[in-house]
């Protein structure tokens, strides 16, 4: 099994089949990741928990090599609903990671989002823009991704981001 097979659908299926029991979800994911020698999701979860214990409004996960699987996990982590500022710069989210975040209703209080240097393309940003789940978002940084200048205007023009004031693309 490779990391692409452990995707957001699997995380969601685990979430519902375990009735949201985070320990059971972690155990199942860790069992699948063990053979690949990939960071255990329990380690990732402990790191998130410790950061949120320090400040539940701000989550800084820059340069943490977060992949789409971990982004999917993060998008279902219950305490993420409190976060207003999320720093995910210099990770490996790609379009799949951004799409997982876009599909989560738990980011409804997010005001600041830093996605610099995550290999995000037009495909991921379209899903993000169309999701309509980021009504409180005031600032987004998308520099050093695979996007053109026009996206700054597109994001500001859409009705899905009524509070968006600051967009950085290039």
C-alpha positions as a printed NumPy array, in Angstrom:
array([[  0.   ,   0.   ,   0.   ],
       [  1.414,   3.405,  -0.895],
       [  0.602,   6.818,   0.568],
       [ -1.746,   7.651,  -2.308],
       [ -3.972,   4.752,  -1.269],
       [ -4.256,   6.211,   2.228],
       [ -6.324,   9.176,   1.228],
       [ -9.   ,  11.463,   2.565],
       [-11.738,   8.934,   1.767],
       [-10.043,   6.383,   3.987],
       [ -9.678,   8.92 ,   6.802],
       [-13.336,   9.88 ,   6.487],
       [-14.403,   6.223,   6.416],
       [-12.343,   5.571,   9.553],
       [-13.822,   8.64 ,  11.2  ],
       [-17.378,   7.449,  10.658],
       [-16.756,   3.741,  11.337],
       [-15.072,   4.523,  14.663],
       [-17.638,   7.171,  15.56 ],
       [-14.871,   9.738,  15.701],
       [-12.736,   7.84 ,  18.235],
       [ -9.418,   9.527,  17.538],
       [ -7.379,   6.752,  19.179],
       [ -8.93 ,   4.059,  16.98 ],
       [ -8.459,   6.209,  13.878],
       [ -4.795,   6.776,  14.753],
       [ -4.188,   3.066,  15.361],
       [ -5.7  ,   2.1  ,  12.007],
       [ -3.714,   4.707,  10.085],
       [ -0.483,   3.862,  11.911],
       [ -0.916,   0.191,  11.046],
       [ -1.169,   1.088,   7.348],
       [  1.781,   3.49 ,   7.495],
       [  4.086,   1.178,   9.462],
       [  5.143,  -0.861,   6.454],
       [  6.036,   2.302,   4.515],
       [  8.135,   3.773,   7.34 ],
       [  6.161,   6.99 ,   7.131],
       [  5.65 ,   9.236,  10.139],
       [  2.96 ,   7.812,  12.369],
       [ -0.269,   9.763,  12.47 ],
       [ -0.201,   9.513,  16.284],
       [  3.017,  11.538,  16.285],
       [  1.405,  14.087,  13.964],
       [ -1.686,  14.229,  16.203],
       [  0.418,  14.723,  19.354],
       [  2.22 ,  17.598,  17.674],
       [ -1.069,  19.244,  16.654],
       [ -2.496,  18.749,  20.137],
       [  0.559,  20.275,  21.826],
       [  0.443,  23.298,  19.499],
       [ -3.276,  23.83 ,  20.114],
       [ -2.83 ,  23.411,  23.867],
       [ -0.367,  26.309,  23.753],
       [ -2.677,  28.491,  21.64 ],
       [ -5.997,  27.145,  20.302],
       [ -6.405,  30.08 ,  17.885],
       [ -3.055,  29.761,  16.072],
       [ -1.613,  26.628,  14.474],
       [  1.835,  26.865,  12.907],
       [  2.863,  23.794,  10.942],
       [  5.415,  25.244,   8.537],
       [  8.21 ,  23.025,   7.182],
       [  6.622,  19.928,   8.7  ],
       [  6.475,  17.905,   5.445],
       [  2.7  ,  17.593,   5.716],
       [  1.38 ,  15.454,   2.893],
       [ -2.178,  15.09 ,   1.544],
       [ -2.952,  12.228,   3.971],
       [ -1.988,  14.354,   6.957],
       [ -3.921,  17.301,   5.508],
       [ -6.998,  15.058,   5.311],
       [ -6.44 ,  14.003,   8.92 ],
       [ -5.975,  17.625,   9.999],
       [ -9.187,  18.605,   8.225],
       [-11.135,  16.183,  10.454],
       [ -9.36 ,  16.954,  13.741],
       [-12.139,  18.298,  16.033],
       [-10.137,  21.041,  17.765],
       [ -9.232,  22.629,  14.429],
       [-12.573,  24.451,  14.596],
       [-11.057,  26.936,  17.064],
       [ -8.157,  27.896,  14.792],
       [ -8.213,  31.408,  13.327],
       [ -4.672,  31.472,  11.919],
       [ -3.204,  28.445,  10.107],
       [  0.361,  28.384,   8.8  ],
       [  0.985,  25.459,   6.436],
       [  3.783,  26.987,   4.369],
       [  6.596,  24.895,   2.939],
       [  4.852,  21.532,   3.129],
       [  3.788,  18.976,   0.541],
       [  0.026,  19.536,   0.472],
       [ -0.403,  19.753,  -3.272],
       [ -3.886,  19.967,  -4.733],
       [ -5.142,  16.893,  -2.862],
       [ -4.208,  18.353,   0.518],
       [ -5.851,  21.675,  -0.314],
       [ -8.97 ,  19.889,  -1.541],
       [ -9.18 ,  17.935,   1.737],
       [ -8.985,  21.194,   3.659],
       [-11.547,  22.776,   1.331],
       [-14.057,  20.017,   2.006],
       [-13.884,  20.354,   5.784],
       [-16.47 ,  22.377,   7.678],
       [-14.086,  22.678,  10.641],
       [-12.161,  25.639,   9.217],
       [-15.162,  27.962,   9.516],
       [-13.391,  30.331,  11.948],
       [-10.222,  30.625,   9.878],
       [ -9.177,  34.236,   9.233],
       [ -5.55 ,  33.802,   8.09 ],
       [ -4.19 ,  31.003,   5.908],
       [ -0.578,  30.646,   4.773],
       [ -0.144,  28.085,   1.982],
       [  3.16 ,  29.268,   0.528],
       [  5.285,  26.7  ,  -1.282],
       [  2.941,  23.696,  -1.356],
       [  2.849,  22.744,  -5.065],
       [ -0.737,  24.021,  -5.346],
       [ -2.09 ,  24.485,  -8.859],
       [ -5.189,  25.93 , -10.463],
       [ -7.046,  22.637,  -9.85 ],
       [ -6.715,  22.813,  -6.059],
       [ -7.437,  26.521,  -5.874],
       [-10.644,  26.155,  -7.902],
       [-11.948,  23.584,  -5.391],
       [-10.888,  25.825,  -2.52 ],
       [-12.521,  28.869,  -4.081],
       [-15.752,  27.024,  -4.902],
       [-16.132,  25.418,  -1.459],
       [-17.757,  28.46 ,   0.167],
       [-16.501,  27.29 ,   3.587],
       [-14.146,  30.148,   4.351],
       [-16.532,  33.023,   4.976],
       [-14.337,  34.574,   7.698],
       [-11.072,  34.362,   5.741],
       [ -9.366,  37.773,   5.683],
       [ -5.882,  36.888,   4.431],
       [ -4.374,  34.133,   2.271],
       [ -0.789,  33.71 ,   1.128],
       [ -0.286,  31.468,  -1.911],
       [  3.17 ,  32.576,  -3.023],
       [  5.641,  30.063,  -4.492],
       [  2.924,  27.782,  -5.861],
       [  2.   ,  27.045,  -9.447],
       [ -0.484,  29.901,  -9.867],
       [ -0.713,  33.019, -12.01 ],
       [ -1.24 ,  36.651, -11.011],
       [ -4.886,  36.591, -12.042],
       [ -5.814,  34.459,  -9.009],
       [ -5.483,  37.436,  -6.689],
       [ -8.324,  39.187,  -8.507],
       [-10.38 ,  35.997,  -8.888],
       [-10.326,  35.271,  -5.161],
       [-11.203,  38.839,  -4.232],
       [-14.029,  38.95 ,  -6.778],
       [-15.78 ,  35.775,  -5.662],
       [-18.663,  36.017,  -3.22 ],
       [-17.288,  33.029,  -1.306],
       [-14.8  ,  35.199,   0.588],
       [-16.754,  38.25 ,   1.815],
       [-14.048,  39.271,   4.328],
       [-10.983,  38.624,   2.17 ],
       [ -8.774,  41.725,   2.18 ],
       [ -5.268,  40.412,   1.582],
       [ -4.232,  37.954,  -1.132],
       [ -0.602,  37.229,  -1.989],
       [  0.098,  35.122,  -5.058],
       [  3.524,  36.137,  -6.347]])
